[in-house]
């Protein structure tokens, strides 16, 4: 398998040392300073890590390079020439290629059609399919991929394969600067190793690579330098020989842990008997033999780096994944959660991190969204499936008061509500259903600070009345502030467990990185 990639990048002008220079870049949004005087230099033939917690400013910086945002002030120089990036088209023409964490491939098109999208070769007035397939096959070969047919529809590919196709597409544009956002989150270790080999080949050419990751061990083994952002500012630039796991953690966190919410001692119950027991649960190769229990009145936090398996675990507990093995018990009795219907019937409620795609029905009213999981209670008769709307409206109003949804919002389409109120409506849905165990997957994703506190209070309230709560989040302060016990996942397994009071932000991040007790990588 030939891993050397030849003639990918456009040649660097003579005398230019740096591929990218961003100087004193500032970005202001109404009421928010997202970036403040940020300097970032990427040298020729360099893999440069961009590091920081969620909200540190990484995405804003990348979107300025991509042409999605304009900087409020500052300058950008590419290959020695001052650049004005006013659009995504400008970015492409300047040789900036980006592979986002959320993939942009169109599932209804073939691999070849996706790779040539927007620059399709034509034969007369029609698409030259032979040339389209040839380009794609060549792009995949550069990645060392020989098992994906260029004529395959993307929807039939597994997520890791889509990730590799996305990277092949970016490389086919011959970029001068390649930006990779969490590129290994969906990859197996073997696939990640293949990607690293490709990136090391690219290092030998005139191309600058910006590598965004939370996986610090990848930075240690792969990157030449690392720039660390915190609260929109650069707080450190490390050369390869200076990069250590502890140093990256310290630079990322700063001097104090910023816990945005802390449960009061009085609100934390002495947890009761086991409510939910998960035994030897596996999901294909993504989750391997996970065993844990949730007691009545307990919030169990589960965290890990992106792709560590926590999201797959959450979906599997609601019957939303295939290839699931193992067993689940509720109140000591085996229950089936192999489908969402069975999970609901067993008393499991699930709040996805993708509200729009997997949660709300946007054109239905808020009260209808609340009642959708309990419609069987409101059907007038089986032979005449008419909904008793007055009863639905009354019960939706009652449960909405528990989650602080304004009565005026109940009759409005839920798409008109804020993200925080949509999340409260989904919580109301499961309260109406009478769920005993709640699985929350990134419950405050996309909601403002005020709404976050409200959601936290709701989770705290569920535990206070004896419910079992599984909180799955990549937000470490969120996990610390809410959880009675914390499970850390790594490579699909439970790697560490912390009791409340024994965990700290630094300990959790080190555990998520796969560090041993002494802070060194395993």
C-alpha positions as CSV (number, residue, x, y, z in Angstrom):
1,X,0.0,0.0,0.0
2,X,1.7,3.1,-1.2
3,X,1.4,5.9,1.4
4,X,3.5,8.6,-0.2
5,X,1.4,11.4,-1.7
6,X,3.1,13.2,-4.5
7,X,2.3,16.5,-6.1
8,X,-0.5,17.4,-3.8
9,X,0.3,20.9,-2.7
10,X,0.9,24.0,-4.8
11,X,4.5,25.1,-4.6
12,X,5.5,27.7,-2.0
13,X,6.8,30.9,-3.4
14,X,10.6,31.3,-3.1
15,X,11.6,32.9,0.2
16,X,8.4,32.2,2.0
17,X,9.0,30.4,5.3
18,X,5.6,30.2,6.8
19,X,2.5,28.8,5.0
20,X,0.1,30.7,7.2
21,X,0.5,33.8,9.5
22,X,-2.5,35.2,11.4
23,X,-1.6,38.3,13.3
24,X,-3.6,40.0,16.1
25,X,-6.9,38.4,14.8
26,X,-9.9,39.6,16.8
27,X,-13.5,38.5,16.4
28,X,-16.4,40.2,18.2
29,X,-20.0,39.1,18.1
30,X,-22.8,41.1,19.7
31,X,-22.0,40.9,23.5
32,X,-19.2,38.4,23.0
33,X,-15.5,38.7,22.4
34,X,-14.8,35.3,20.7
35,X,-11.1,36.0,19.8
36,X,-8.7,38.6,21.1
37,X,-5.4,39.4,19.3
38,X,-4.7,35.8,18.3
39,X,-1.5,35.0,16.6
40,X,-1.1,31.7,14.7
41,X,1.8,30.7,12.5
42,X,1.9,27.4,10.6
43,X,5.3,26.7,8.9
44,X,5.9,24.9,5.7
45,X,5.9,21.1,6.0
46,X,4.5,21.3,9.5
47,X,1.7,19.6,11.4
48,X,0.5,22.2,13.9
49,X,-1.9,21.2,16.7
50,X,-4.7,23.7,17.7
51,X,-5.8,22.9,21.2
52,X,-8.4,24.2,23.6
53,X,-11.5,23.3,25.5
54,X,-15.0,23.7,24.0
55,X,-15.6,27.5,23.7
56,X,-11.9,28.4,23.6
57,X,-12.2,29.9,20.1
58,X,-10.9,27.1,17.9
59,X,-14.1,26.9,15.8
60,X,-14.2,30.7,15.3
61,X,-10.6,30.8,14.2
62,X,-11.1,28.0,11.7
63,X,-14.3,29.6,10.3
64,X,-12.4,32.8,9.7
65,X,-9.9,30.8,7.6
66,X,-12.8,29.0,5.9
67,X,-14.5,32.3,4.9
68,X,-17.6,31.7,7.0
69,X,-16.7,34.6,9.3
70,X,-14.8,37.8,8.7
71,X,-12.3,38.9,11.4
72,X,-13.2,42.1,13.2
73,X,-9.5,43.1,12.9
74,X,-6.1,41.5,12.2
75,X,-4.3,40.2,9.1
76,X,-3.9,36.8,7.4
77,X,-0.9,36.0,5.2
78,X,-0.9,32.8,3.1
79,X,2.4,31.7,1.5
80,X,3.9,35.1,1.9
81,X,1.0,37.0,0.4
82,X,-1.6,39.1,2.3
83,X,-5.0,37.4,1.9
84,X,-8.5,38.7,2.0
85,X,-10.9,35.8,2.8
86,X,-14.4,37.0,2.3
87,X,-16.1,33.8,1.3
88,X,-15.7,30.0,1.3
89,X,-14.9,30.3,-2.4
90,X,-12.1,32.7,-1.6
91,X,-10.7,30.1,0.9
92,X,-10.8,27.3,-1.6
93,X,-9.0,29.5,-4.3
94,X,-6.4,30.4,-1.7
95,X,-5.6,26.7,-1.2
96,X,-7.4,26.2,2.2
97,X,-8.9,22.7,2.6
98,X,-11.0,21.9,5.6
99,X,-12.4,18.6,7.0
100,X,-15.0,19.4,9.7
101,X,-16.0,17.1,12.4
102,X,-19.6,17.2,11.0
103,X,-19.0,15.7,7.6
104,X,-20.3,17.4,4.5
105,X,-20.7,14.5,2.1
106,X,-24.0,14.1,0.3
107,X,-25.3,10.6,1.1
108,X,-27.4,10.2,-2.1
109,X,-24.3,10.7,-4.3
110,X,-21.5,8.3,-5.0
111,X,-18.1,8.6,-3.6
112,X,-16.8,9.8,-6.9
113,X,-19.5,12.4,-7.3
114,X,-18.8,13.8,-3.8
115,X,-15.1,14.1,-4.4
116,X,-15.7,16.0,-7.7
117,X,-18.6,18.0,-6.4
118,X,-18.5,21.6,-7.7
119,X,-15.8,20.9,-10.2
120,X,-17.3,18.0,-12.2
121,X,-15.5,17.0,-15.4
122,X,-17.8,17.3,-18.4
123,X,-18.0,15.6,-21.7
124,X,-20.1,17.7,-24.0
125,X,-23.2,18.7,-22.0
126,X,-23.1,15.7,-19.7
127,X,-21.0,14.5,-16.8
128,X,-17.9,12.6,-17.7
129,X,-18.4,9.6,-15.4
130,X,-15.2,7.8,-16.4
131,X,-13.1,10.8,-15.5
132,X,-15.1,11.4,-12.3
133,X,-14.5,7.8,-11.2
134,X,-10.8,8.0,-12.2
135,X,-10.3,11.1,-10.1
136,X,-11.9,9.5,-7.1
137,X,-10.0,6.3,-7.4
138,X,-6.7,8.2,-7.6
139,X,-7.7,10.4,-4.5
140,X,-8.6,7.2,-2.5
141,X,-5.3,5.6,-3.6
142,X,-3.4,8.5,-2.2
143,X,-5.0,7.8,1.1
144,X,-4.0,4.1,0.9
145,X,-7.7,3.2,0.5
146,X,-8.3,0.3,-1.9
147,X,-11.5,-1.3,-0.5
148,X,-13.9,1.5,-1.3
149,X,-15.5,1.5,-4.8
150,X,-15.7,5.0,-6.2
151,X,-19.2,4.2,-7.6
152,X,-20.6,3.3,-4.1
153,X,-23.3,5.6,-2.7
154,X,-22.0,7.4,0.4
155,X,-25.1,6.4,2.4
156,X,-23.9,2.8,2.3
157,X,-20.5,3.6,3.9
158,X,-19.8,3.2,7.6
159,X,-18.9,6.4,9.4
160,X,-15.1,5.8,9.5
161,X,-15.1,5.2,5.7
162,X,-17.0,8.5,5.2
163,X,-14.4,10.3,7.3
164,X,-11.6,8.9,5.1
165,X,-13.5,9.9,1.9
166,X,-13.9,13.4,3.3
167,X,-10.2,13.7,3.8
168,X,-9.5,12.3,0.3
169,X,-11.8,14.9,-1.1
170,X,-10.0,17.7,0.7
171,X,-6.6,16.4,-0.5
172,X,-7.9,16.2,-4.1
173,X,-8.1,20.0,-4.1
174,X,-4.3,20.2,-3.7
175,X,-4.4,22.5,-0.7
176,X,-1.6,24.6,0.7
177,X,-3.2,24.5,4.1
178,X,-5.2,21.5,5.3
179,X,-7.3,21.8,8.5
180,X,-8.5,18.7,10.2
181,X,-11.1,19.0,13.0
182,X,-11.1,15.9,15.3
183,X,-10.3,13.6,12.3
184,X,-9.9,10.4,14.3
185,X,-13.1,10.7,16.4
186,X,-14.9,8.1,14.2
187,X,-11.8,6.1,13.2
188,X,-10.5,2.8,14.6
189,X,-6.9,2.7,15.8
190,X,-5.8,1.0,12.5
191,X,-7.7,3.6,10.4
192,X,-6.1,6.4,12.5
193,X,-2.7,4.9,12.0
194,X,-3.3,5.0,8.2
195,X,-4.3,8.6,8.4
196,X,-1.2,9.5,10.4
197,X,1.0,7.8,7.8
198,X,-0.7,10.0,5.1
199,X,-0.1,13.2,7.2
200,X,3.5,12.3,7.8
201,X,3.9,11.9,4.0
202,X,2.3,15.4,3.5
203,X,4.8,16.8,6.0
204,X,7.5,16.3,3.4
205,X,5.8,18.6,1.0
206,X,5.0,22.3,0.9
207,X,1.8,22.0,2.9
208,X,0.8,23.3,6.3
209,X,-1.5,21.1,8.4
210,X,-3.7,22.5,11.3
211,X,-4.7,19.5,13.4
212,X,-7.5,20.2,15.9
213,X,-8.0,17.5,18.5
214,X,-8.7,16.8,22.2
215,X,-6.6,13.7,22.0
216,X,-3.3,14.9,23.5
217,X,-1.5,11.6,22.9
218,X,-1.9,12.1,19.2
219,X,-0.3,15.6,19.5
220,X,2.7,14.0,21.3
221,X,3.3,11.4,18.6
222,X,2.3,13.4,15.5
223,X,2.6,17.2,15.7
224,X,5.6,19.5,15.3
225,X,4.1,22.3,17.4
226,X,1.0,23.2,19.3
227,X,-0.9,26.4,19.9
228,X,-3.2,26.5,23.0
229,X,-6.3,28.7,23.1
230,X,-8.2,29.6,26.3
231,X,-11.1,32.0,26.4
232,X,-10.3,33.4,22.9
233,X,-6.6,34.1,23.6
234,X,-3.4,32.3,22.9
235,X,-1.9,31.1,26.2
236,X,1.0,29.0,24.9
237,X,2.9,27.8,21.8
238,X,4.9,24.6,22.3
239,X,7.6,23.1,20.2
240,X,7.6,19.3,19.7
241,X,10.3,18.8,22.3
242,X,8.4,20.9,24.8
243,X,5.1,19.2,24.5
244,X,4.1,17.1,27.5
245,X,0.7,15.7,28.5
246,X,0.8,17.6,31.8
247,X,1.9,20.8,30.1
248,X,-1.0,20.6,27.6
249,X,-3.5,19.9,30.4
250,X,-2.2,22.8,32.5
251,X,-2.2,25.2,29.6
252,X,-5.7,24.2,28.5
253,X,-7.3,24.5,32.0
254,X,-5.4,27.5,33.4
255,X,-5.1,28.0,37.1
256,X,-8.7,27.4,38.2
257,X,-11.4,24.9,37.2
258,X,-14.4,26.8,35.9
259,X,-17.3,24.7,37.2
260,X,-20.4,26.5,36.0
261,X,-22.8,24.6,38.3
262,X,-22.3,22.8,41.6
263,X,-25.0,20.7,43.2
264,X,-25.6,21.7,46.8
265,X,-24.8,19.2,49.5
266,X,-28.4,19.1,50.6
267,X,-29.7,18.2,47.2
268,X,-27.5,15.1,46.8
269,X,-29.5,12.2,48.2
270,X,-28.0,9.1,49.6
271,X,-28.6,6.9,46.6
272,X,-30.9,3.9,47.0
273,X,-30.9,0.4,45.6
274,X,-29.8,-0.3,42.0
275,X,-32.4,0.9,39.6
276,X,-30.6,0.1,36.3
277,X,-27.9,-2.4,35.8
278,X,-25.9,-2.7,32.6
279,X,-23.9,-5.9,32.2
280,X,-21.2,-6.6,29.6
281,X,-22.8,-4.4,27.0
282,X,-21.1,-4.2,23.6
283,X,-22.0,-2.3,20.4
284,X,-20.1,-3.8,17.5
285,X,-16.5,-2.8,17.9
286,X,-17.3,0.7,19.3
287,X,-18.3,-0.3,22.8
288,X,-16.7,-3.3,24.5
289,X,-18.1,-5.1,27.6
290,X,-19.4,-2.1,29.6
291,X,-20.8,-2.9,33.0
292,X,-22.2,-0.3,35.5
293,X,-25.2,0.4,37.6
294,X,-27.4,3.5,38.3
295,X,-29.0,3.7,41.7
296,X,-32.3,5.5,42.6
297,X,-31.7,9.2,43.1
298,X,-28.2,9.1,41.4
299,X,-26.7,11.0,38.6
300,X,-24.0,8.9,36.9
301,X,-21.7,11.0,34.6
302,X,-20.1,9.3,31.6
303,X,-17.3,11.2,29.8
304,X,-14.6,10.6,27.3
305,X,-13.0,12.1,24.2
306,X,-15.0,12.2,21.0
307,X,-15.3,8.7,19.6
308,X,-14.5,7.0,22.9
309,X,-17.8,5.2,22.7
310,X,-20.0,7.1,25.2
311,X,-22.4,8.3,22.5
312,X,-22.8,4.8,21.1
313,X,-23.5,3.5,24.6
314,X,-26.2,6.1,25.2
315,X,-28.0,5.3,21.9
316,X,-27.7,1.6,22.6
317,X,-29.5,2.0,26.0
318,X,-32.4,3.4,24.0
319,X,-32.4,0.7,21.4
320,X,-31.1,3.0,18.7
321,X,-28.1,0.8,17.7
322,X,-27.5,-2.5,16.0
323,X,-25.0,-5.2,16.9
324,X,-25.8,-4.8,20.6
325,X,-25.0,-7.7,23.0
326,X,-25.1,-7.9,26.8
327,X,-28.0,-7.4,29.2
328,X,-29.9,-4.7,31.0
329,X,-31.9,-5.0,34.2
330,X,-34.4,-2.6,35.7
331,X,-35.3,-3.2,39.4
332,X,-33.4,-6.5,39.2
333,X,-35.5,-7.8,36.4
334,X,-34.1,-8.3,32.8
335,X,-35.6,-5.9,30.3
336,X,-35.2,-5.6,26.5
337,X,-34.0,-2.2,25.2
338,X,-33.2,-3.6,21.7
339,X,-35.6,-1.1,20.0
340,X,-36.7,2.5,21.0
341,X,-40.2,1.1,21.4
342,X,-39.1,-1.5,23.9
343,X,-36.8,0.9,25.7
344,X,-39.7,3.3,26.2
345,X,-41.9,0.5,27.5
346,X,-39.2,-0.5,30.0
347,X,-39.1,3.0,31.4
348,X,-36.1,4.5,29.7
349,X,-36.2,8.1,28.4
350,X,-33.6,9.5,26.0
351,X,-32.6,13.0,25.1
352,X,-30.3,13.1,22.0
353,X,-27.6,15.6,21.3
354,X,-29.3,16.2,17.9
355,X,-32.6,17.8,18.9
356,X,-33.5,18.8,15.4
357,X,-32.8,15.4,13.8
358,X,-33.7,13.0,16.6
359,X,-35.8,14.9,19.1
360,X,-38.3,17.6,18.1
361,X,-41.0,17.6,15.4
362,X,-40.4,21.2,14.3
363,X,-43.8,22.0,12.8
364,X,-45.8,20.4,15.7
365,X,-46.8,22.5,18.7
366,X,-44.8,22.3,21.9
367,X,-47.7,20.5,23.7
368,X,-47.9,17.9,20.8
369,X,-44.1,17.4,21.1
370,X,-44.5,16.8,24.8
371,X,-47.3,14.2,24.3
372,X,-45.9,12.3,21.3
373,X,-44.3,9.5,23.4
374,X,-47.5,9.0,25.4
375,X,-50.1,9.2,22.5
376,X,-51.6,5.8,23.4
377,X,-53.1,7.3,26.6
378,X,-55.0,9.9,24.5
379,X,-56.4,7.7,21.7
380,X,-60.2,7.7,21.9
381,X,-60.5,4.1,20.6
382,X,-58.3,1.6,18.8
383,X,-60.8,1.4,15.9
384,X,-61.1,5.2,15.7
385,X,-57.6,6.6,16.3
386,X,-58.7,10.1,17.3
387,X,-56.7,12.0,19.8
388,X,-58.4,13.4,22.9
389,X,-56.8,16.8,22.4
390,X,-58.3,18.5,25.5
391,X,-56.9,15.8,27.8
392,X,-53.5,16.0,26.0
393,X,-53.5,19.7,26.4
394,X,-54.3,19.6,30.1
395,X,-51.7,16.9,30.9
396,X,-49.0,18.7,28.8
397,X,-49.7,21.9,30.7
398,X,-49.4,20.1,34.0
399,X,-46.0,18.5,33.2
400,X,-44.8,21.8,31.5
401,X,-45.1,23.6,34.9
402,X,-42.5,21.2,36.3
403,X,-39.9,22.2,33.7
404,X,-40.8,25.9,33.7
405,X,-42.1,26.1,30.2
406,X,-44.3,29.2,29.8
407,X,-48.0,28.4,29.1
408,X,-47.9,30.7,26.1
409,X,-45.3,28.5,24.5
410,X,-47.4,25.3,24.5
411,X,-49.6,26.2,21.5
412,X,-46.7,27.5,19.4
413,X,-44.7,25.4,16.9
414,X,-41.7,24.1,18.8
415,X,-39.3,25.4,16.1
416,X,-40.0,28.9,17.3
417,X,-38.7,28.2,20.8
418,X,-35.1,28.6,22.0
419,X,-32.8,25.7,22.2
420,X,-33.1,25.7,26.0
421,X,-36.9,25.6,25.9
422,X,-36.9,22.8,23.3
423,X,-34.7,20.8,25.6
424,X,-37.1,21.4,28.5
425,X,-40.0,20.2,26.2
426,X,-38.2,17.0,25.5
427,X,-37.6,16.5,29.2
428,X,-41.4,17.1,29.7
429,X,-42.1,14.4,27.1
430,X,-40.4,11.8,29.2
431,X,-41.9,13.0,32.5
432,X,-45.3,12.6,31.0
433,X,-44.3,9.1,29.8
434,X,-43.3,8.2,33.4
435,X,-39.7,7.2,32.6
436,X,-37.7,5.9,35.5
437,X,-34.2,6.2,33.9
438,X,-33.2,9.2,31.9
439,X,-30.3,9.1,29.4
440,X,-29.1,12.6,28.6
441,X,-26.6,12.9,25.7
442,X,-25.0,16.4,25.7
443,X,-28.1,18.0,27.3
444,X,-26.9,21.6,27.1
445,X,-25.4,21.5,23.6
446,X,-26.5,24.7,21.8
447,X,-28.3,26.4,24.7
448,X,-27.3,29.7,26.4
449,X,-25.8,30.0,29.9
450,X,-29.1,30.8,31.6
451,X,-30.9,27.8,30.0
452,X,-28.0,25.6,31.0
453,X,-28.6,26.3,34.7
454,X,-32.3,25.6,34.2
455,X,-31.5,22.2,32.6
456,X,-29.0,21.4,35.4
457,X,-31.7,22.2,38.0
458,X,-34.1,19.8,36.1
459,X,-31.5,17.0,36.2
460,X,-31.0,17.7,39.9
461,X,-34.7,17.6,40.5
462,X,-35.1,14.2,38.7
463,X,-32.5,12.7,41.1
464,X,-34.2,14.3,44.1
465,X,-37.4,12.3,43.4
466,X,-35.6,9.0,43.0
467,X,-35.1,8.9,39.2
468,X,-31.9,7.4,37.7
469,X,-30.0,9.8,35.5
470,X,-27.2,8.9,33.1
471,X,-25.4,12.1,32.0
472,X,-23.2,11.7,28.9
473,X,-21.2,14.8,28.1
474,X,-17.9,16.0,26.7
475,X,-18.2,19.1,29.0
476,X,-16.0,18.2,31.9
477,X,-17.2,21.0,34.2
478,X,-20.7,19.9,33.6
479,X,-19.9,16.3,34.5
480,X,-18.1,17.5,37.6
481,X,-20.8,19.8,38.8
482,X,-23.7,17.3,38.5
483,X,-22.5,13.7,38.9
484,X,-22.5,11.5,42.0
485,X,-20.2,9.1,40.2
486,X,-18.2,9.5,37.1
487,X,-17.2,6.9,34.5
488,X,-14.4,7.7,32.0
489,X,-14.5,5.8,28.7
490,X,-11.5,5.2,26.5
491,X,-11.6,3.1,23.3
492,X,-15.0,1.8,24.0
493,X,-14.4,0.6,27.6
494,X,-14.8,2.0,31.1
495,X,-11.2,3.0,31.9
496,X,-11.7,4.8,35.3
497,X,-14.4,5.4,37.9
498,X,-14.4,8.4,40.3
499,X,-16.7,8.9,43.3
500,X,-18.1,12.4,43.9
501,X,-15.5,14.5,45.6
502,X,-12.5,12.4,44.4
503,X,-12.6,13.9,40.9
504,X,-11.1,17.1,39.5
505,X,-11.0,18.6,36.1
506,X,-7.3,17.7,35.7
507,X,-7.9,14.1,36.9
508,X,-10.7,13.6,34.4
509,X,-8.9,15.1,31.4
510,X,-5.8,13.0,32.2
511,X,-8.0,9.9,32.5
512,X,-9.8,10.7,29.2
513,X,-6.3,11.0,27.6
514,X,-5.5,7.4,28.8
515,X,-3.0,8.6,31.4
516,X,-2.1,6.3,34.3
517,X,-2.4,7.2,37.9
518,X,0.9,9.1,37.8
519,X,-0.2,11.2,34.9
520,X,1.8,9.3,32.2
521,X,0.2,7.8,29.1
522,X,-0.7,4.2,29.4
